[in-house]
Amino acid sequence: MRELNMPATTTQPWRNRSYHRRWLLEQADGLFGFFQNRAFNPGGGFFDLDPTGRPLNTANPVRGIHSTARMVHCFVIGSLLGRPGSDLIVDHGMKFLWERHRDAKAGGYFWTVDNDGPRDGRKQGYGHAFVLLAASSGKLLGHPLADRMLADVTEILETKFWEDQHGAIAEEFNADWSPIAPYHGQNSNMHLTEALMAAFEATGERSYLDKAERIADLIIRRKAGENGFRVAEHFDGNWQVDKGYLGDQMFRPPGTTPGHWLEWARLVLQLWALGGKQHAWMPDAAEALFKQSITLGWDKAKGGFFYNLDWNDKPDMRDKLWWPASEGVGAAAFLCEHRPSAFHEEWYRHIWDVIARSFIDEQNGGWHEQLTEDLQPSYTLFGGKGDIYHALQACLIPLYPATGSLTKGILAEISAQ
């Protein structure tokens, strides 16, 4: 990727330019429009969509808890922005989480359900993190289920998942809460960090932020810091890195995943800002995570971030997914505000260049979720376009101050009007 070597006449950040801001809003609006009605399942929850935007398996689709919760969160954002129809999506998703994903007998939330009940009854930390995010976002709208759901999932996280001796959560349990394996994953804890910050913003309860800071301290300051700020994905029962772990390619790919380094770069800066900028290691870590993701994870010949790397820092699965590019935008935007530099501004632009050329589906709408190494659409990991969450946040995060979550930024703008 060429260096921009920007002359003085072009150094003003893109995020401050009226055209760029308008373009970002147009992209966000296109994503809302692509998913809003197509994904709505009258039988409850939401459909995954094929590449053209048609529902997949309309007879009895499997609904993953993370997909349901992400739709709630994203259309809370839509409602806060003033998009008509958003409240209906939020209500539809909140009811499905409470009435169908929640295990009314044993407690907790099922990983997947279909029309007949639980399809995969496991209780996953990853899924519960997104329930916390949905409940926290729903509270901002005053949804009638939000307080109950927030209290319920908080208790489950505290009593079933949280391991105070480590300062992080356990990964998963069977439906009856019997243990599955002594495995710990950073991905579930990373998304819980995001959700804990949202819960803190929604409630003002410091205990949520304290847990988020402990997770970040474990996974980023200590574990990633010991590994040159390359974030390890998989750990054993004592939080020792498991370099031989081979898991699910979608949720637990082997090796390391540069997209998560980018995601953590943004989350650590957000956590630093929310916590009163008390932890000096956080912005330094965010810069290091971003630089490593560019240095090791970016395909310098063709563009885009490789999906994962082996432990010799070589590409393992060479496909380019939409979510690392999305998270790269968010990380660069936060760094441009907190650690402004030509490097961060240039890479904010580089990443958008690749998204605009290769990920945005101008023919059918939405974004391609997977590209080959040569940046051609591919469907080996995903059946189509099942998610709005990463792409939507990439479009909107740069439009608001990097002082907290996207929802907080929108609310602050509303209050100032």
BAKENU-702896 format. One record per residue (C-alpha): residue in one letter; residue number from 1; x, z, y. Coordinates in steps of 0.5 Angstrom, whole numbers. Example, Ala and Ser with C-alpha at 12.3 -4.5 7.8 and 13.67 -1.06 7.14 Angstrom:
<rs>
+----+-----+-------+-------+-------+
: aa :   i :    xx :    zz :    yy :
+----+-----+-------+-------+-------+
:  a :   1 :    25 :    16 :    -9 :
:  s :   2 :    27 :    14 :    -2 :
+----+-----+-------+-------+-------+
</rs>
This chain:
<rs>
+----+-----+-------+-------+-------+
: aa :   i :    xx :    zz :    yy :
+----+-----+-------+-------+-------+
:  m :   1 :     0 :     0 :     0 :
:  r :   2 :     3 :    -2 :     7 :
:  e :   3 :     4 :     3 :    12 :
:  l :   4 :     0 :     2 :    18 :
:  n :   5 :     5 :     4 :    23 :
:  m :   6 :    -1 :     4 :    28 :
:  p :   7 :     1 :     3 :    36 :
:  a :   8 :    -1 :     8 :    41 :
:  t :   9 :    -8 :     3 :    43 :
:  t :  10 :   -10 :     5 :    36 :
:  t :  11 :    -8 :    12 :    34 :
:  q :  12 :   -15 :    15 :    36 :
:  p :  13 :   -18 :    17 :    30 :
:  w :  14 :   -23 :    13 :    26 :
:  r :  15 :   -28 :    19 :    26 :
:  n :  16 :   -28 :    20 :    33 :
:  r :  17 :   -30 :    12 :    34 :
:  s :  18 :   -37 :    11 :    35 :
:  y :  19 :   -37 :     5 :    31 :
:  h :  20 :   -34 :     8 :    25 :
:  r :  21 :   -39 :    14 :    26 :
:  r :  22 :   -45 :     9 :    26 :
:  w :  23 :   -42 :     5 :    20 :
:  l :  24 :   -42 :    12 :    16 :
:  l :  25 :   -49 :    14 :    17 :
:  e :  26 :   -51 :     7 :    15 :
:  q :  27 :   -47 :     8 :     8 :
:  a :  28 :   -51 :    15 :     8 :
:  d :  29 :   -57 :    12 :     9 :
:  g :  30 :   -56 :     6 :     4 :
:  l :  31 :   -55 :    12 :    -1 :
:  f :  32 :   -61 :    16 :     0 :
:  g :  33 :   -65 :     9 :     0 :
:  f :  34 :   -62 :     7 :    -7 :
:  f :  35 :   -63 :    14 :   -10 :
:  q :  36 :   -69 :    17 :    -7 :
:  n :  37 :   -75 :    13 :   -10 :
:  r :  38 :   -71 :    10 :   -16 :
:  a :  39 :   -69 :    16 :   -19 :
:  f :  40 :   -75 :    20 :   -19 :
:  n :  41 :   -78 :    22 :   -25 :
:  p :  42 :   -86 :    23 :   -25 :
:  g :  43 :   -85 :    27 :   -32 :
:  g :  44 :   -80 :    32 :   -28 :
:  g :  45 :   -73 :    32 :   -26 :
:  f :  46 :   -69 :    25 :   -24 :
:  f :  47 :   -67 :    19 :   -28 :
:  d :  48 :   -60 :    16 :   -29 :
:  l :  49 :   -60 :     9 :   -26 :
:  d :  50 :   -57 :     3 :   -29 :
:  p :  51 :   -52 :    -2 :   -25 :
:  t :  52 :   -58 :    -5 :   -21 :
:  g :  53 :   -62 :     1 :   -20 :
:  r :  54 :   -67 :     1 :   -25 :
:  p :  55 :   -68 :     8 :   -29 :
:  l :  56 :   -65 :     9 :   -36 :
:  n :  57 :   -69 :    11 :   -42 :
:  t :  58 :   -75 :    12 :   -39 :
:  a :  59 :   -79 :    14 :   -45 :
:  n :  60 :   -75 :    21 :   -46 :
:  p :  61 :   -69 :    21 :   -42 :
:  v :  62 :   -64 :    27 :   -42 :
:  r :  63 :   -63 :    31 :   -36 :
:  g :  64 :   -57 :    34 :   -34 :
:  i :  65 :   -57 :    41 :   -30 :
:  h :  66 :   -51 :    38 :   -26 :
:  s :  67 :   -55 :    32 :   -24 :
:  t :  68 :   -62 :    36 :   -22 :
:  a :  69 :   -58 :    41 :   -18 :
:  r :  70 :   -54 :    35 :   -14 :
:  m :  71 :   -60 :    31 :   -13 :
:  v :  72 :   -63 :    38 :   -10 :
:  h :  73 :   -57 :    39 :    -6 :
:  c :  74 :   -56 :    32 :    -3 :
:  f :  75 :   -64 :    32 :    -1 :
:  v :  76 :   -63 :    38 :     3 :
:  i :  77 :   -58 :    35 :     7 :
:  g :  78 :   -63 :    29 :     8 :
:  s :  79 :   -68 :    34 :    10 :
:  l :  80 :   -64 :    37 :    15 :
:  l :  81 :   -62 :    30 :    18 :
:  g :  82 :   -69 :    29 :    18 :
:  r :  83 :   -70 :    24 :    13 :
:  p :  84 :   -77 :    23 :    11 :
:  g :  85 :   -79 :    24 :     3 :
:  s :  86 :   -73 :    29 :     2 :
:  d :  87 :   -77 :    35 :     2 :
:  l :  88 :   -81 :    32 :    -4 :
:  i :  89 :   -75 :    31 :    -8 :
:  v :  90 :   -72 :    38 :    -6 :
:  d :  91 :   -79 :    41 :    -9 :
:  h :  92 :   -79 :    37 :   -15 :
:  g :  93 :   -72 :    38 :   -17 :
:  m :  94 :   -72 :    46 :   -15 :
:  k :  95 :   -78 :    46 :   -20 :
:  f :  96 :   -75 :    43 :   -25 :
:  l :  97 :   -69 :    47 :   -25 :
:  w :  98 :   -73 :    54 :   -25 :
:  e :  99 :   -79 :    51 :   -30 :
:  r : 100 :   -75 :    47 :   -35 :
:  h : 101 :   -67 :    48 :   -35 :
:  r : 102 :   -68 :    56 :   -34 :
:  d : 103 :   -68 :    60 :   -41 :
:  a : 104 :   -74 :    65 :   -39 :
:  k : 105 :   -72 :    69 :   -46 :
:  a : 106 :   -65 :    69 :   -46 :
:  g : 107 :   -63 :    68 :   -39 :
:  g : 108 :   -59 :    63 :   -36 :
:  y : 109 :   -60 :    55 :   -35 :
:  f : 110 :   -59 :    50 :   -41 :
:  w : 111 :   -54 :    44 :   -40 :
:  t : 112 :   -59 :    39 :   -42 :
:  v : 113 :   -66 :    38 :   -43 :
:  d : 114 :   -71 :    33 :   -45 :
:  n : 115 :   -79 :    32 :   -45 :
:  d : 116 :   -79 :    37 :   -51 :
:  g : 117 :   -74 :    42 :   -49 :
:  p : 118 :   -67 :    44 :   -49 :
:  r : 119 :   -63 :    38 :   -52 :
:  d : 120 :   -56 :    42 :   -51 :
:  g : 121 :   -58 :    49 :   -50 :
:  r : 122 :   -51 :    51 :   -48 :
:  k : 123 :   -50 :    56 :   -42 :
:  q : 124 :   -44 :    52 :   -38 :
:  g : 125 :   -40 :    55 :   -32 :
:  y : 126 :   -40 :    48 :   -29 :
:  g : 127 :   -48 :    48 :   -29 :
:  h : 128 :   -49 :    55 :   -27 :
:  a : 129 :   -44 :    53 :   -21 :
:  f : 130 :   -49 :    47 :   -19 :
:  v : 131 :   -55 :    52 :   -20 :
:  l : 132 :   -52 :    56 :   -15 :
:  l : 133 :   -51 :    51 :   -10 :
:  a : 134 :   -58 :    48 :   -11 :
:  a : 135 :   -61 :    55 :    -9 :
:  s : 136 :   -56 :    56 :    -3 :
:  s : 137 :   -58 :    49 :     0 :
:  g : 138 :   -65 :    50 :    -2 :
:  k : 139 :   -65 :    57 :     2 :
:  l : 140 :   -63 :    53 :     8 :
:  l : 141 :   -70 :    50 :     8 :
:  g : 142 :   -74 :    56 :     6 :
:  h : 143 :   -76 :    53 :    -1 :
:  p : 144 :   -80 :    58 :    -4 :
:  l : 145 :   -76 :    58 :   -11 :
:  a : 146 :   -70 :    59 :    -7 :
:  d : 147 :   -69 :    67 :    -6 :
:  r : 148 :   -71 :    68 :   -14 :
:  m : 149 :   -66 :    62 :   -16 :
:  l : 150 :   -61 :    65 :   -12 :
:  a : 151 :   -62 :    72 :   -15 :
:  d : 152 :   -62 :    70 :   -22 :
:  v : 153 :   -56 :    65 :   -22 :
:  t : 154 :   -52 :    70 :   -18 :
:  e : 155 :   -54 :    76 :   -23 :
:  i : 156 :   -52 :    71 :   -29 :
:  l : 157 :   -46 :    69 :   -26 :
:  e : 158 :   -44 :    76 :   -25 :
:  t : 159 :   -46 :    79 :   -32 :
:  k : 160 :   -44 :    73 :   -36 :
:  f : 161 :   -39 :    69 :   -33 :
:  w : 162 :   -35 :    73 :   -29 :
:  e : 163 :   -28 :    76 :   -31 :
:  d : 164 :   -26 :    81 :   -26 :
:  q : 165 :   -19 :    81 :   -30 :
:  h : 166 :   -18 :    74 :   -28 :
:  g : 167 :   -21 :    73 :   -22 :
:  a : 168 :   -25 :    67 :   -25 :
:  i : 169 :   -31 :    65 :   -30 :
:  a : 170 :   -31 :    64 :   -37 :
:  e : 171 :   -33 :    57 :   -39 :
:  e : 172 :   -39 :    57 :   -44 :
:  f : 173 :   -43 :    60 :   -49 :
:  n : 174 :   -48 :    58 :   -54 :
:  a : 175 :   -55 :    59 :   -52 :
:  d : 176 :   -56 :    66 :   -55 :
:  w : 177 :   -49 :    68 :   -50 :
:  s : 178 :   -45 :    68 :   -56 :
:  p : 179 :   -38 :    66 :   -55 :
:  i : 180 :   -36 :    59 :   -56 :
:  a : 181 :   -28 :    58 :   -56 :
:  p : 182 :   -23 :    62 :   -52 :
:  y : 183 :   -22 :    56 :   -47 :
:  h : 184 :   -22 :    56 :   -39 :
:  g : 185 :   -23 :    50 :   -35 :
:  q : 186 :   -21 :    49 :   -27 :
:  n : 187 :   -27 :    44 :   -26 :
:  s : 188 :   -32 :    49 :   -27 :
:  n : 189 :   -29 :    54 :   -23 :
:  m : 190 :   -27 :    49 :   -17 :
:  h : 191 :   -35 :    47 :   -17 :
:  l : 192 :   -36 :    55 :   -17 :
:  t : 193 :   -32 :    56 :   -11 :
:  e : 194 :   -36 :    50 :    -7 :
:  a : 195 :   -42 :    54 :    -9 :
:  l : 196 :   -40 :    61 :    -7 :
:  m : 197 :   -38 :    58 :     0 :
:  a : 198 :   -45 :    55 :     0 :
:  a : 199 :   -48 :    62 :    -2 :
:  f : 200 :   -44 :    66 :     3 :
:  e : 201 :   -46 :    61 :     9 :
:  a : 202 :   -54 :    62 :     6 :
:  t : 203 :   -54 :    69 :     6 :
:  g : 204 :   -48 :    72 :    10 :
:  e : 205 :   -46 :    76 :     3 :
:  r : 206 :   -38 :    77 :     3 :
:  s : 207 :   -38 :    78 :    -4 :
:  y : 208 :   -39 :    71 :    -5 :
:  l : 209 :   -33 :    69 :    -1 :
:  d : 210 :   -29 :    74 :    -4 :
:  k : 211 :   -30 :    71 :   -11 :
:  a : 212 :   -28 :    64 :    -8 :
:  e : 213 :   -22 :    67 :    -5 :
:  r : 214 :   -20 :    70 :   -12 :
:  i : 215 :   -21 :    63 :   -16 :
:  a : 216 :   -17 :    59 :   -11 :
:  d : 217 :   -12 :    64 :   -11 :
:  l : 218 :   -11 :    64 :   -19 :
:  i : 219 :   -12 :    56 :   -20 :
:  i : 220 :    -8 :    54 :   -13 :
:  r : 221 :    -4 :    59 :   -10 :
:  r : 222 :    -1 :    61 :   -17 :
:  k : 223 :    -2 :    56 :   -22 :
:  a : 224 :    -2 :    50 :   -18 :
:  g : 225 :     4 :    53 :   -14 :
:  e : 226 :     8 :    54 :   -21 :
:  n : 227 :     7 :    46 :   -22 :
:  g : 228 :     9 :    43 :   -16 :
:  f : 229 :     2 :    43 :   -13 :
:  r : 230 :    -1 :    39 :   -19 :
:  v : 231 :    -7 :    42 :   -21 :
:  a : 232 :    -8 :    44 :   -29 :
:  e : 233 :   -14 :    42 :   -32 :
:  h : 234 :   -14 :    46 :   -38 :
:  f : 235 :   -12 :    54 :   -40 :
:  d : 236 :   -13 :    58 :   -46 :
:  g : 237 :   -16 :    65 :   -46 :
:  n : 238 :   -11 :    68 :   -42 :
:  w : 239 :   -10 :    63 :   -37 :
:  q : 240 :    -4 :    60 :   -39 :
:  v : 241 :    -4 :    52 :   -39 :
:  d : 242 :    -6 :    48 :   -45 :
:  k : 243 :    -2 :    42 :   -44 :
:  g : 244 :    -5 :    39 :   -51 :
:  y : 245 :   -12 :    40 :   -50 :
:  l : 246 :   -16 :    34 :   -51 :
:  g : 247 :   -23 :    34 :   -49 :
:  d : 248 :   -29 :    30 :   -46 :
:  q : 249 :   -27 :    24 :   -42 :
:  m : 250 :   -32 :    25 :   -37 :
:  f : 251 :   -32 :    32 :   -36 :
:  r : 252 :   -25 :    35 :   -39 :
:  p : 253 :   -20 :    29 :   -39 :
:  p : 254 :   -13 :    31 :   -42 :
:  g : 255 :    -7 :    32 :   -37 :
:  t : 256 :    -8 :    32 :   -30 :
:  t : 257 :   -13 :    29 :   -25 :
:  p : 258 :   -11 :    27 :   -18 :
:  g : 259 :   -18 :    27 :   -16 :
:  h : 260 :   -19 :    35 :   -17 :
:  w : 261 :   -13 :    36 :   -13 :
:  l : 262 :   -16 :    32 :    -7 :
:  e : 263 :   -22 :    36 :    -8 :
:  w : 264 :   -19 :    43 :    -8 :
:  a : 265 :   -15 :    40 :    -2 :
:  r : 266 :   -22 :    40 :     2 :
:  l : 267 :   -25 :    46 :    -1 :
:  v : 268 :   -18 :    51 :     0 :
:  l : 269 :   -19 :    49 :     8 :
:  q : 270 :   -26 :    50 :     8 :
:  l : 271 :   -25 :    57 :     5 :
:  w : 272 :   -19 :    58 :    10 :
:  a : 273 :   -24 :    57 :    16 :
:  l : 274 :   -30 :    61 :    13 :
:  g : 275 :   -25 :    67 :    11 :
:  g : 276 :   -23 :    67 :    19 :
:  k : 277 :   -16 :    63 :    17 :
:  q : 278 :   -13 :    70 :    14 :
:  h : 279 :    -9 :    66 :     8 :
:  a : 280 :    -3 :    62 :    11 :
:  w : 281 :    -2 :    59 :     4 :
:  m : 282 :    -8 :    55 :     4 :
:  p : 283 :    -7 :    50 :     9 :
:  d : 284 :     0 :    49 :     7 :
:  a : 285 :    -3 :    48 :     0 :
:  a : 286 :    -8 :    43 :     2 :
:  e : 287 :    -3 :    39 :     5 :
:  a : 288 :     1 :    39 :    -1 :
:  l : 289 :    -4 :    38 :    -6 :
:  f : 290 :    -6 :    32 :    -2 :
:  k : 291 :     1 :    29 :    -1 :
:  q : 292 :     2 :    30 :    -9 :
:  s : 293 :    -5 :    26 :   -10 :
:  i : 294 :    -2 :    20 :    -6 :
:  t : 295 :     5 :    20 :    -9 :
:  l : 296 :     3 :    21 :   -16 :
:  g : 297 :    -4 :    19 :   -17 :
:  w : 298 :    -5 :    13 :   -12 :
:  d : 299 :    -4 :     6 :   -15 :
:  k : 300 :     1 :     3 :   -10 :
:  a : 301 :     0 :    -4 :   -13 :
:  k : 302 :    -7 :    -5 :   -13 :
:  g : 303 :   -10 :     1 :   -10 :
:  g : 304 :   -15 :     7 :   -12 :
:  f : 305 :   -13 :    13 :   -15 :
:  f : 306 :   -12 :    13 :   -23 :
:  y : 307 :   -17 :    17 :   -27 :
:  n : 308 :   -12 :    22 :   -30 :
:  l : 309 :    -4 :    23 :   -31 :
:  d : 310 :     0 :    25 :   -37 :
:  w : 311 :     5 :    31 :   -37 :
:  n : 312 :    10 :    26 :   -35 :
:  d : 313 :     6 :    24 :   -28 :
:  k : 314 :     4 :    17 :   -31 :
:  p : 315 :    -3 :    14 :   -31 :
:  d : 316 :    -6 :    16 :   -38 :
:  m : 317 :   -13 :    13 :   -37 :
:  r : 318 :   -12 :     8 :   -31 :
:  d : 319 :   -19 :     6 :   -29 :
:  k : 320 :   -21 :     8 :   -22 :
:  l : 321 :   -27 :    12 :   -21 :
:  w : 322 :   -31 :    13 :   -15 :
:  w : 323 :   -31 :    21 :   -14 :
:  p : 324 :   -23 :    21 :   -13 :
:  a : 325 :   -24 :    16 :    -7 :
:  s : 326 :   -30 :    20 :    -5 :
:  e : 327 :   -26 :    27 :    -5 :
:  g : 328 :   -20 :    23 :    -2 :
:  v : 329 :   -24 :    22 :     4 :
:  g : 330 :   -26 :    29 :     5 :
:  a : 331 :   -20 :    32 :     4 :
:  a : 332 :   -17 :    27 :     9 :
:  a : 333 :   -22 :    28 :    14 :
:  f : 334 :   -21 :    36 :    14 :
:  l : 335 :   -13 :    35 :    14 :
:  c : 336 :   -14 :    31 :    20 :
:  e : 337 :   -18 :    36 :    24 :
:  h : 338 :   -13 :    42 :    21 :
:  r : 339 :    -7 :    39 :    20 :
:  p : 340 :    -7 :    32 :    24 :
:  s : 341 :    -2 :    27 :    23 :
:  a : 342 :    -1 :    20 :    23 :
:  f : 343 :     0 :    20 :    15 :
:  h : 344 :    -7 :    24 :    14 :
:  e : 345 :   -10 :    19 :    19 :
:  e : 346 :    -7 :    13 :    15 :
:  w : 347 :    -9 :    15 :     9 :
:  y : 348 :   -16 :    17 :    11 :
:  r : 349 :   -17 :     9 :    13 :
:  h : 350 :   -13 :     7 :     7 :
:  i : 351 :   -18 :    10 :     2 :
:  w : 352 :   -24 :     7 :     6 :
:  d : 353 :   -21 :     0 :     6 :
:  v : 354 :   -21 :     1 :    -2 :
:  i : 355 :   -28 :     4 :    -2 :
:  a : 356 :   -31 :    -2 :     3 :
:  r : 357 :   -28 :    -7 :    -1 :
:  s : 358 :   -29 :    -5 :    -9 :
:  f : 359 :   -33 :     1 :    -9 :
:  i : 360 :   -39 :    -1 :    -5 :
:  d : 361 :   -44 :    -5 :    -9 :
:  e : 362 :   -47 :   -10 :    -3 :
:  q : 363 :   -51 :   -14 :    -8 :
:  n : 364 :   -55 :    -8 :   -12 :
:  g : 365 :   -54 :    -2 :    -7 :
:  g : 366 :   -50 :     4 :    -9 :
:  w : 367 :   -43 :     5 :   -11 :
:  h : 368 :   -40 :     3 :   -17 :
:  e : 369 :   -38 :     9 :   -21 :
:  q : 370 :   -32 :     6 :   -25 :
:  l : 371 :   -27 :     0 :   -24 :
:  t : 372 :   -22 :    -2 :   -28 :
:  e : 373 :   -15 :    -2 :   -26 :
:  d : 374 :   -16 :    -9 :   -23 :
:  l : 375 :   -22 :    -6 :   -19 :
:  q : 376 :   -27 :    -9 :   -23 :
:  p : 377 :   -34 :    -6 :   -25 :
:  s : 378 :   -33 :    -2 :   -31 :
:  y : 379 :   -38 :     2 :   -35 :
:  t : 380 :   -34 :     5 :   -41 :
:  l : 381 :   -35 :    12 :   -38 :
:  f : 382 :   -42 :    12 :   -34 :
:  g : 383 :   -48 :     7 :   -36 :
:  g : 384 :   -49 :     6 :   -29 :
:  k : 385 :   -50 :     9 :   -22 :
:  g : 386 :   -53 :    16 :   -24 :
:  d : 387 :   -50 :    20 :   -18 :
:  i : 388 :   -51 :    21 :   -10 :
:  y : 389 :   -47 :    27 :    -9 :
:  h : 390 :   -40 :    25 :    -8 :
:  a : 391 :   -41 :    19 :    -5 :
:  l : 392 :   -46 :    22 :     0 :
:  q : 393 :   -41 :    27 :     2 :
:  a : 394 :   -36 :    22 :     3 :
:  c : 395 :   -40 :    19 :     8 :
:  l : 396 :   -42 :    25 :    12 :
:  i : 397 :   -37 :    30 :    12 :
:  p : 398 :   -32 :    26 :    17 :
:  l : 399 :   -38 :    27 :    22 :
:  y : 400 :   -38 :    34 :    22 :
:  p : 401 :   -33 :    40 :    24 :
:  a : 402 :   -29 :    42 :    19 :
:  t : 403 :   -31 :    49 :    19 :
:  g : 404 :   -35 :    50 :    13 :
:  s : 405 :   -40 :    46 :     9 :
:  l : 406 :   -43 :    40 :    11 :
:  t : 407 :   -50 :    43 :    11 :
:  k : 408 :   -47 :    49 :    16 :
:  g : 409 :   -45 :    43 :    20 :
:  i : 410 :   -51 :    40 :    20 :
:  l : 411 :   -55 :    46 :    22 :
:  a : 412 :   -50 :    48 :    28 :
:  e : 413 :   -51 :    41 :    31 :
:  i : 414 :   -59 :    42 :    30 :
:  s : 415 :   -58 :    49 :    34 :
:  a : 416 :   -54 :    46 :    39 :
:  q : 417 :   -59 :    41 :    41 :
+----+-----+-------+-------+-------+
</rs>
